[in-house]
Amino acid sequence: MNTAGWGHVMVDRFTLADAPAKSTVERADWVDHGKDYYAPVSWENAPDGKRYTIGWMSNWQYAGNVPTSPWRGAASVPRQVGLRTVGGEVRLVQEPVHALDRLHRGRPFVLHGSTVREGSRSLGEHAAGQALDIEATFALRDAERFGLKVLGGAGQETVIGYDTTTGELYVDRTRSGRTDFSTEFPAVQRAPLAAVDGKVTFRALVDRSSVEVFGGVGEAVITSLVFPDPAGDAVEVFAKGGRARIDRLTVRDMGAYRR
């Protein structure tokens, strides 16, 4: 209760460790590691006892300043949630509802067995788009970071990557388009995700102003708003500090919803 001068803490025991202790924030079992998944709600009595949730995609740090008009705020895609043992621990897992597959249109862009070398390369017009469902499996090689860049063009990009040095999935929106409306908005959002058999898998739902990424079997999720230039639709693969390998990459066009 000391408010000034000297203070003391009574301690029974000190324990020394080889690594720093994690904070409560780092130890938390987060539902979503992104900045824009708030107040999710779920439904009772869904068929077959399944549990579905939907969240508000925004953040009170900048909700009143986002560069949209006349609306502010949107909902995430509906997700099915459950419990699954991952790495010997029971974890909350999430996946987009299967009904979203009805929005796929046209033939998918598919790439497999391709090495990603240092730098970035475009996947071309057949993979481009502003509403995409992307499934990717990368095999680790010697790259420090690798992944995809979406909604690219006009000096902007939203990066969906994996950092091998920290074992984390991440979304970097620092150059995603409009970021100047709040100092809290430009950010790199990270979620721990262990590689399995030397491979990393994720699914990304990319929309005109949002990116929702589901890593692994859905144990690492990042939801992020972005405000790119309306013409930004390029998709690239990249590697930094070495090479990675694409086991399989599938890009499906979600297009515009039509009744």
Rosetta silent file (secondary structure, phi, psi, omega in degrees, C-alpha in Angstrom):
SEQUENCE: MNTAGWGHVMVDRFTLADAPAKSTVERADWVDHGKDYYAPVSWENAPDGKRYTIGWMSNWQYAGNVPTSPWRGAASVPRQVGLRTVGGEVRLVQEPVHALDRLHRGRPFVLHGSTVREGSRSLGEHAAGQALDIEATFALRDAERFGLKVLGGAGQETVIGYDTTTGELYVDRTRSGRTDFSTEFPAVQRAPLAAVDGKVTFRALVDRSSVEVFGGVGEAVITSLVFPDPAGDAVEVFAKGGRARIDRLTVRDMGAYRR
SCORE:     score description
SCORE:     0.000 S_00000001
   1 L     0.000    7.625 -178.105    0.000    0.000    0.000 S_00000001
   2 L   -68.390  134.950 -179.209    3.045    2.281   -0.126 S_00000001
   3 L  -110.117   -8.111  179.159    2.490    5.387   -2.260 S_00000001
   4 L  -160.982  160.272  177.197    5.932    6.975   -2.072 S_00000001
   5 L    70.207 -150.090 -175.472    9.495    6.289   -1.027 S_00000001
   6 L   -75.594  148.715  172.801   10.663    2.803   -0.149 S_00000001
   7 L  -140.558  163.309 -177.962    8.489   -0.280   -0.352 S_00000001
   8 L  -136.199  150.421  174.568    9.041   -3.960    0.380 S_00000001
   9 L  -122.368  127.110  178.357    7.729   -7.285   -0.895 S_00000001
  10 L   -87.581  124.636 -175.636    7.742  -10.338    1.375 S_00000001
  11 L  -126.003  135.149  176.909    8.788  -13.446   -0.558 S_00000001
  12 L   -83.118  -38.321 -173.722    8.918  -17.057    0.610 S_00000001
  13 L  -154.656  141.829  170.611   10.961  -18.464   -2.268 S_00000001
  14 L  -107.016  138.139  175.708   12.758  -17.444   -5.463 S_00000001
  15 L  -121.929  124.560  179.059   12.956  -19.875   -8.372 S_00000001
  16 L   -94.713  143.006 -179.143   15.517  -19.334  -11.112 S_00000001
  17 L  -131.591  162.200  179.656   14.859  -20.531  -14.657 S_00000001
  18 L   -79.090  -16.533 -178.746   16.835  -20.788  -17.872 S_00000001
  19 L  -132.846  152.250  178.822   14.242  -18.750  -19.797 S_00000001
  20 L   -61.796  144.359  176.485   12.142  -15.685  -18.911 S_00000001
  21 L   -70.085  143.383  177.862    8.724  -16.403  -17.480 S_00000001
  22 L   -78.500  146.259  176.813    5.834  -15.671  -19.821 S_00000001
  23 L   -74.050  168.731  177.377    3.396  -12.921  -18.911 S_00000001
  24 H   -62.310  -32.224  177.694   -0.280  -13.644  -18.325 S_00000001
  25 H   -65.664  -42.074 -179.942   -0.973  -12.217  -21.787 S_00000001
  26 H   -70.782  -30.973 -178.514    1.477  -14.666  -23.352 S_00000001
  27 H   -81.966  -16.500 -174.724    0.113  -17.594  -21.333 S_00000001
  28 L   -63.507  144.495  176.054   -3.519  -16.871  -22.159 S_00000001
  29 L   -92.112   85.501 -171.792   -5.361  -19.304  -24.412 S_00000001
  30 L   -71.804  139.339  171.915   -6.668  -16.658  -26.796 S_00000001
  31 L   -67.396  -41.340 -178.625   -9.770  -17.235  -28.886 S_00000001
  32 L  -146.803  130.836 -177.725   -8.310  -14.916  -31.532 S_00000001
  33 L   -90.658   -0.466  178.069   -4.855  -13.323  -31.652 S_00000001
  34 L   -83.491  171.443 -178.842   -5.899  -10.524  -34.008 S_00000001
  35 L   -87.320   -5.126 -168.653   -6.918   -7.011  -33.042 S_00000001
  36 L  -130.727   48.684  172.612  -10.363   -7.222  -34.614 S_00000001
  37 L  -136.383  100.946 -169.452  -12.403  -10.055  -33.144 S_00000001
  38 E  -125.835  144.960  172.063  -14.510   -8.715  -30.300 S_00000001
  39 E    49.960   52.035  179.018  -17.502   -9.897  -28.260 S_00000001
  40 E   -65.017  144.915  176.611  -18.165  -13.187  -30.096 S_00000001
  41 E  -119.523  155.270 -179.516  -21.587  -14.728  -29.584 S_00000001
  42 E  -133.432  168.213 -175.201  -22.613  -18.347  -30.053 S_00000001
  43 L  -112.480  138.989  172.306  -25.805  -20.301  -30.615 S_00000001
  44 L   -87.271  157.052  170.802  -27.452  -22.948  -28.473 S_00000001
  45 L    59.805   33.615  174.522  -29.183  -26.039  -29.826 S_00000001
  46 L   -71.190  153.826 -178.942  -27.460  -26.042  -33.217 S_00000001
  47 H   -54.511  141.466  177.732  -27.968  -29.260  -35.249 S_00000001
  48 H    62.071   21.618  177.386  -25.871  -32.224  -34.128 S_00000001
  49 H    69.366   17.247 -178.668  -24.774  -30.354  -31.006 S_00000001
  50 L   -77.016  157.787 -179.073  -22.345  -28.179  -32.942 S_00000001
  51 E  -119.601  125.354 -179.683  -21.256  -24.776  -31.658 S_00000001
  52 E  -119.064  145.483  177.962  -21.080  -21.753  -33.929 S_00000001
  53 E  -134.016  160.002  173.689  -19.776  -18.263  -33.185 S_00000001
  54 E  -147.662  139.373 -175.772  -19.617  -14.888  -34.883 S_00000001
  55 E  -124.184  166.337  176.336  -17.692  -11.819  -33.716 S_00000001
  56 E   -87.510  124.656 -179.128  -17.535   -8.074  -34.300 S_00000001
  57 E   -91.614   86.797  172.355  -14.585   -7.146  -36.491 S_00000001
  58 L  -171.151 -173.960 -177.985  -13.274   -3.967  -34.949 S_00000001
  59 L  -151.082  134.417 -176.995  -11.442   -2.591  -31.935 S_00000001
  60 L   -64.069  -12.814  176.626  -12.433    0.177  -29.532 S_00000001
  61 L   -65.232  -27.835 -176.189   -8.978    1.720  -30.014 S_00000001
  62 L  -146.410   12.623 -174.964  -10.062    3.011  -33.426 S_00000001
  63 L   -56.287  -34.552 -178.730  -13.651    1.869  -34.061 S_00000001
  64 L   -83.806   -1.022 -174.831  -14.886    5.447  -34.329 S_00000001
  65 L  -120.943    0.222 -177.101  -12.147    6.482  -36.761 S_00000001
  66 L   -61.335  142.703 -173.714  -12.041    3.751  -39.396 S_00000001
  67 L   -80.314   62.627  178.745  -12.160    5.251  -42.928 S_00000001
  68 L  -129.100  154.026  178.908  -15.556    3.878  -43.932 S_00000001
  69 L  -159.951  138.042    3.159  -18.877    5.528  -44.729 S_00000001
  70 L   -87.763   -3.010 -174.866  -21.754    5.348  -44.026 S_00000001
  71 L  -100.000  153.739  172.982  -21.180    2.143  -42.023 S_00000001
  72 L  -135.142  119.385  178.328  -18.584    1.333  -39.389 S_00000001
  73 L   104.506  149.019  178.134  -17.975   -2.225  -38.351 S_00000001
  74 E  -151.739  165.630  178.934  -18.715   -5.654  -39.787 S_00000001
  75 E   -97.674  150.603  173.401  -19.152   -9.199  -38.542 S_00000001
  76 L   -69.023  171.363  170.366  -16.666  -12.018  -38.972 S_00000001
  77 L   -69.358  149.257  174.463  -17.578  -15.097  -40.947 S_00000001
  78 L   -63.439  143.091 -177.173  -19.498  -17.632  -38.864 S_00000001
  79 E  -128.696  142.806  169.748  -17.190  -20.216  -37.332 S_00000001
  80 E   -92.671  131.385 -178.138  -17.652  -23.695  -35.963 S_00000001
  81 E  -119.125  157.022  179.033  -15.726  -24.152  -32.722 S_00000001
  82 E  -169.059 -175.126  178.222  -14.750  -27.196  -30.721 S_00000001
  83 E  -113.817  141.104 -178.982  -12.079  -28.815  -28.588 S_00000001
  84 E  -151.047  145.817  177.231   -9.220  -30.869  -29.965 S_00000001
  85 E   -82.362  118.425 -179.230   -5.970  -32.268  -28.620 S_00000001
  86 E  -127.318  119.630 -179.836   -3.079  -30.427  -30.281 S_00000001
  87 L    61.624   32.262  178.857    0.495  -31.123  -29.220 S_00000001
  88 L    82.761    2.760  179.227   -0.714  -33.066  -26.188 S_00000001
  89 E  -122.415  145.432  175.283   -2.951  -30.227  -24.959 S_00000001
  90 E   -77.388  122.379 -175.456   -6.697  -29.708  -25.283 S_00000001
  91 E  -126.336  150.710  170.214   -7.157  -26.583  -27.395 S_00000001
  92 E   -76.090  129.504  178.682  -10.037  -24.519  -28.695 S_00000001
  93 E  -124.358  152.642 -177.885  -10.135  -24.822  -32.488 S_00000001
  94 E  -137.499  150.701  173.233  -12.132  -22.902  -35.072 S_00000001
  95 E  -149.953  148.944  175.817  -12.951  -23.221  -38.740 S_00000001
  96 E   -61.179  146.082 -179.849  -15.173  -21.264  -41.146 S_00000001
  97 L   -63.321  147.052 -175.660  -18.589  -22.856  -41.586 S_00000001
  98 H   -66.393  -21.564  179.985  -18.790  -25.171  -44.563 S_00000001
  99 H   -60.886  -22.748  178.589  -21.698  -23.192  -46.041 S_00000001
 100 H   -64.806  -21.473 -179.992  -19.157  -20.582  -47.167 S_00000001
 101 H   -62.708  -20.339  179.446  -17.937  -23.071  -49.757 S_00000001
 102 H   -68.239  -16.640  179.848  -21.094  -22.260  -51.742 S_00000001
 103 H   -84.407  -10.380  177.191  -19.567  -18.874  -52.553 S_00000001
 104 L   -62.730  139.042  177.648  -16.684  -20.432  -54.472 S_00000001
 105 E  -143.267  149.856 -178.950  -16.946  -19.754  -58.169 S_00000001
 106 E    73.972 -176.327  179.405  -14.948  -20.671  -61.221 S_00000001
 107 E   -84.830  138.533  179.029  -11.939  -22.950  -61.301 S_00000001
 108 E   -73.226  156.433  170.087   -9.457  -22.655  -58.431 S_00000001
 109 E   -90.115  127.392 -176.125   -5.843  -21.664  -58.882 S_00000001
 110 E  -127.909  134.470  177.306   -3.652  -24.565  -57.712 S_00000001
 111 E  -138.025  134.074  177.383    0.092  -24.690  -57.180 S_00000001
 112 E  -149.609  153.814  177.999    2.102  -27.529  -55.642 S_00000001
 113 E    65.574   36.981 -176.244    5.671  -28.712  -55.370 S_00000001
 114 E  -117.199  134.198  177.885    7.104  -25.242  -55.954 S_00000001
 115 E   -85.621  133.627  176.692   10.173  -23.729  -54.273 S_00000001
 116 E  -102.379  115.096 -178.474    9.863  -20.159  -52.988 S_00000001
 117 L   -94.288  172.875 -179.403   13.209  -18.411  -53.192 S_00000001
 118 L   -49.848  130.247  179.478   14.408  -15.231  -51.507 S_00000001
 119 E   107.413 -165.296 -178.403   12.105  -12.329  -52.374 S_00000001
 120 E  -123.407  150.249  172.676    8.531  -12.125  -53.678 S_00000001
 121 E  -143.974  142.055 -178.237    6.863  -13.311  -56.850 S_00000001
 122 E   -73.098  146.291  174.514    3.382  -12.736  -58.203 S_00000001
 123 L   -91.674    0.277  174.238    0.980  -15.632  -58.663 S_00000001
 124 L    86.619  176.742 -173.583   -0.547  -13.849  -61.643 S_00000001
 125 L   -67.747  -24.553 -177.812   -4.015  -12.753  -62.596 S_00000001
 126 L   -73.246  -17.820  177.334   -5.580  -16.199  -62.107 S_00000001
 127 L  -104.133   -7.237 -176.130   -4.875  -16.012  -58.362 S_00000001
 128 L   -73.424  156.157  176.814   -5.682  -12.300  -57.952 S_00000001
 129 L   162.646  164.299  178.903   -8.816  -11.065  -56.260 S_00000001
 130 L  -108.958   -3.054  175.188  -10.363   -9.086  -53.429 S_00000001
 131 L  -140.300   98.099 -170.019  -12.547  -11.892  -52.084 S_00000001
 132 E  -131.837  150.135  170.788  -10.544  -15.106  -51.818 S_00000001
 133 E  -117.260  110.935 -172.830  -10.469  -18.389  -49.931 S_00000001
 134 E  -115.777  128.833  173.158   -6.837  -19.512  -49.723 S_00000001
 135 E  -119.041  129.109 -174.264   -5.538  -22.817  -48.364 S_00000001
 136 E  -138.755  138.841  170.218   -1.783  -23.219  -48.113 S_00000001
 137 E  -127.593  119.221  178.745    0.695  -25.801  -46.864 S_00000001
 138 E  -109.439  141.857  172.115    4.362  -24.798  -46.784 S_00000001
 139 E   -99.076  131.345 -179.829    7.317  -27.073  -46.059 S_00000001
 140 E   -68.973  136.323  169.393   10.063  -25.503  -43.958 S_00000001
 141 L  -122.552 -116.345 -179.635   13.474  -25.188  -45.560 S_00000001
 142 L  -113.214    4.975  179.013   15.996  -22.567  -44.473 S_00000001
 143 L   -67.757  142.040  174.769   13.859  -19.401  -44.807 S_00000001
 144 L   -77.018  -37.192  177.900   13.401  -17.314  -41.675 S_00000001
 145 E  -140.950  150.813  177.685    9.994  -16.121  -42.871 S_00000001
 146 E  -160.264  166.884  177.781    7.667  -17.091  -45.707 S_00000001
 147 E   151.703 -144.353 -174.529    4.057  -16.873  -46.775 S_00000001
 148 E  -125.870  154.084  169.382    1.696  -14.806  -48.879 S_00000001
 149 E  -121.650  127.005 -175.395    1.018  -11.168  -49.649 S_00000001
 150 E  -122.885  167.674  179.648   -2.593  -10.325  -50.507 S_00000001
 151 E    50.481   43.778 -174.967   -4.600   -7.256  -51.571 S_00000001
 152 E   -91.664  160.319  177.744   -1.419   -5.936  -53.134 S_00000001
 153 E   132.942  155.722  177.590   -0.782   -3.050  -55.478 S_00000001
 154 L    54.438   41.473  177.832   -0.089    0.686  -55.431 S_00000001
 155 L    72.636   20.384 -178.518    2.656    0.253  -52.826 S_00000001
 156 E  -127.469  158.523  176.878    0.481   -1.722  -50.425 S_00000001
 157 E  -168.868  146.358  169.681    0.308   -5.302  -49.182 S_00000001
 158 E  -112.728  124.001 -171.967   -1.123   -7.344  -46.349 S_00000001
 159 E  -101.074  128.211  172.172    1.294  -10.074  -45.313 S_00000001
 160 E  -113.609  107.169 -171.048    0.205  -13.494  -44.054 S_00000001
 161 E  -136.162  175.226  175.643    3.397  -15.184  -42.969 S_00000001
 162 E  -129.088  131.243 -179.889    5.159  -17.673  -40.758 S_00000001
 163 E  -103.638  108.979 -176.606    8.223  -16.830  -38.674 S_00000001
 164 L   -72.487  -23.259 -178.201   10.405  -19.911  -38.221 S_00000001
 165 L   -73.360  -26.493 -179.902   12.622  -18.178  -35.642 S_00000001
 166 L  -113.970  -10.499 -176.554    9.712  -17.714  -33.203 S_00000001
 167 L    67.177   44.659 -175.651    7.315  -20.449  -34.367 S_00000001
 168 E  -129.869  139.532  166.036    4.561  -17.911  -35.021 S_00000001
 169 E   -82.031  144.579 -179.743    1.919  -17.265  -37.633 S_00000001
 170 E  -147.844  156.630  172.393    1.527  -13.535  -38.261 S_00000001
 171 E  -125.831  120.834 -179.068   -0.445  -10.902  -40.164 S_00000001
 172 E  -108.499  113.256 -179.923    1.398   -7.679  -40.975 S_00000001
 173 L  -113.823   22.019 -177.286   -0.877   -4.803  -41.951 S_00000001
 174 L   -67.567  -22.390  177.854    1.611   -1.965  -41.525 S_00000001
 175 L  -125.207   37.472 -172.143    1.544   -1.359  -45.310 S_00000001
 176 L   -86.403   -2.863 -176.467   -1.985   -2.605  -45.960 S_00000001
 177 L   133.123 -126.737  177.218   -3.417    0.673  -47.305 S_00000001
 178 L   -72.764  116.271  178.032   -5.065    3.318  -45.111 S_00000001
 179 L  -132.638   -1.171 -170.347   -3.424    3.108  -41.692 S_00000001
 180 L   -84.296   -0.956 -176.144   -3.074    6.793  -40.786 S_00000001
 181 L   -80.781  -11.265  178.155   -6.394    7.208  -38.993 S_00000001
 182 L  -158.338  136.677  176.246   -5.013    5.759  -35.730 S_00000001
 183 L   -69.160  -17.074 -179.848   -1.551    5.139  -34.319 S_00000001
 184 L   -84.009  -10.389 -172.848   -2.939    1.885  -32.876 S_00000001
 185 L   -80.446  -50.598  179.899   -3.888    0.473  -36.270 S_00000001
 186 L   -60.687  124.129 -174.155   -0.573   -0.362  -38.020 S_00000001
 187 L  -161.539  156.433  167.573    0.453   -3.618  -36.392 S_00000001
 188 E  -111.688  116.885 -176.435    1.962   -7.073  -36.754 S_00000001
 189 E  -103.627  132.132 -170.640   -0.342   -9.580  -35.076 S_00000001
 190 E  -126.262  148.971  176.354    1.128  -12.922  -34.039 S_00000001
 191 E  -140.299  132.765  177.993   -0.120  -16.314  -32.902 S_00000001
 192 E   -64.790  133.598  179.895    1.991  -19.296  -31.758 S_00000001
 193 L  -150.517  113.982 -179.736    1.791  -22.157  -34.233 S_00000001
 194 L   -80.883  137.707  172.608    4.021  -25.220  -34.157 S_00000001
 195 L   -68.633  147.066  178.769    5.080  -26.819  -37.423 S_00000001
 196 E  -119.204  119.053 -177.871    3.938  -30.430  -37.829 S_00000001
 197 L    54.556   37.933  177.000    6.312  -32.820  -39.576 S_00000001
 198 L    75.135   17.365 -177.914    8.188  -29.817  -40.907 S_00000001
 199 E  -131.576  152.233  177.265    5.100  -28.241  -42.454 S_00000001
 200 E  -126.027  130.617 -179.036    2.831  -25.275  -41.714 S_00000001
 201 E  -122.083  138.683  172.097   -0.771  -25.117  -42.876 S_00000001
 202 E  -150.466  159.245  174.373   -3.196  -22.223  -42.821 S_00000001
 203 E  -122.841  133.937 -178.834   -6.432  -21.050  -44.416 S_00000001
 204 E  -125.032  126.604  171.650   -7.058  -17.368  -45.114 S_00000001
 205 E  -100.181  111.593 -176.922  -10.391  -15.749  -45.934 S_00000001
 206 E  -105.324  125.399  175.766   -9.559  -12.481  -47.666 S_00000001
 207 E  -123.722  179.872 -173.768  -12.264   -9.888  -48.188 S_00000001
 208 L   -62.384  -26.338  179.667  -12.156   -6.276  -49.346 S_00000001
 209 L  -140.307   27.229  178.125  -11.470   -4.957  -45.862 S_00000001
 210 E  -157.593  153.147  174.262  -10.644   -7.975  -43.712 S_00000001
 211 E  -135.025  122.683  177.637   -8.337  -10.962  -43.446 S_00000001
 212 E  -118.810  119.653 -173.136   -9.236  -13.948  -41.253 S_00000001
 213 E  -118.009  131.610 -179.240   -6.488  -16.556  -40.903 S_00000001
 214 E  -119.326  109.130 -176.344   -6.875  -20.038  -39.387 S_00000001
 215 E   -94.259  148.017  179.086   -3.569  -21.772  -38.668 S_00000001
 216 L    65.389 -128.692  175.799   -2.994  -25.495  -38.212 S_00000001
 217 L   -97.894   18.629  178.987   -6.262  -27.248  -37.428 S_00000001
 218 L   104.200   14.004 -179.667   -7.711  -23.938  -36.253 S_00000001
 219 L   -84.737  -15.223  179.722   -5.799  -23.525  -32.996 S_00000001
 220 E  -125.756  110.361 -174.269   -4.149  -20.263  -34.104 S_00000001
 221 E  -124.414  136.963  177.972   -6.539  -17.615  -35.455 S_00000001
 222 E  -132.594  121.310  177.511   -5.857  -14.003  -36.442 S_00000001
 223 E  -114.192  127.648 -172.251   -8.609  -11.609  -37.497 S_00000001
 224 E  -143.117  130.283  170.042   -7.537   -8.271  -38.925 S_00000001
 225 E   -76.526  149.112  172.225   -9.215   -5.316  -40.611 S_00000001
 226 L  -144.768  153.170 -179.507   -7.448   -3.735  -43.589 S_00000001
 227 L  -132.493   73.997 -176.058   -8.339   -0.776  -45.780 S_00000001
 228 L   -79.014  170.053  170.228   -6.496   -1.219  -49.084 S_00000001
 229 L   -59.274  138.531 -177.051   -6.813    0.734  -52.282 S_00000001
 230 L   -56.314  -23.017 -178.945  -10.007   -0.458  -54.035 S_00000001
 231 L   -90.167   -5.739 -176.405   -7.925   -1.710  -56.970 S_00000001
 232 L   -71.384  114.393 -178.837   -5.534   -3.785  -54.837 S_00000001
 233 L  -143.557    6.847 -175.485   -5.987   -7.451  -55.707 S_00000001
 234 E   -74.654  147.018  175.717   -2.528   -8.946  -56.306 S_00000001
 235 E  -123.702  130.942  179.336   -1.396  -12.131  -54.542 S_00000001
 236 E  -130.557  156.872  167.889    2.290  -12.987  -54.110 S_00000001
 237 E  -106.951  152.407 -178.344    4.349  -15.668  -52.385 S_00000001
 238 E  -148.512  161.370  171.215    7.519  -14.673  -50.561 S_00000001
 239 E  -146.498  145.015  177.040   10.480  -15.938  -48.563 S_00000001
 240 E  -130.522  136.174  177.963   13.041  -14.059  -46.495 S_00000001
 241 L    75.976   19.914  179.794   16.405  -15.329  -45.299 S_00000001
 242 L   148.174 -149.528 -176.431   16.346  -18.445  -47.441 S_00000001
 243 L  -122.979  155.905  169.934   13.896  -20.731  -49.198 S_00000001
 244 E  -134.154  173.709 -179.422   10.588  -22.417  -48.434 S_00000001
 245 E  -133.947  133.728  176.232    8.543  -24.905  -50.425 S_00000001
 246 E   -86.318  111.614  172.820    4.870  -24.881  -51.324 S_00000001
 247 E   -69.402  -50.449  177.842    3.456  -28.344  -50.786 S_00000001
 248 E  -157.867  136.104  177.528    0.054  -27.196  -51.995 S_00000001
 249 E  -135.234  125.404  179.119   -1.615  -23.826  -52.512 S_00000001
 250 E  -125.937  125.894  178.614   -5.241  -23.409  -53.566 S_00000001
 251 E  -118.529  120.497  179.588   -6.823  -20.019  -54.243 S_00000001
 252 E  -115.337  136.737  178.385  -10.584  -19.888  -54.777 S_00000001
 253 E   -80.183  125.888  176.332  -12.501  -16.837  -55.901 S_00000001
 254 L   -91.693  -19.634  175.533  -15.356  -15.970  -53.536 S_00000001
 255 L    57.722 -157.957  177.474  -16.584  -13.212  -55.862 S_00000001
 256 L  -101.590  140.174 -178.860  -19.593  -11.114  -54.947 S_00000001
 257 L   -68.889  132.098  176.107  -22.511  -12.668  -53.124 S_00000001
 258 L  -131.085  137.727  178.016  -25.561  -13.155  -55.283 S_00000001
 259 L   -70.140    0.000    0.000  -28.932  -14.504  -54.234 S_00000001
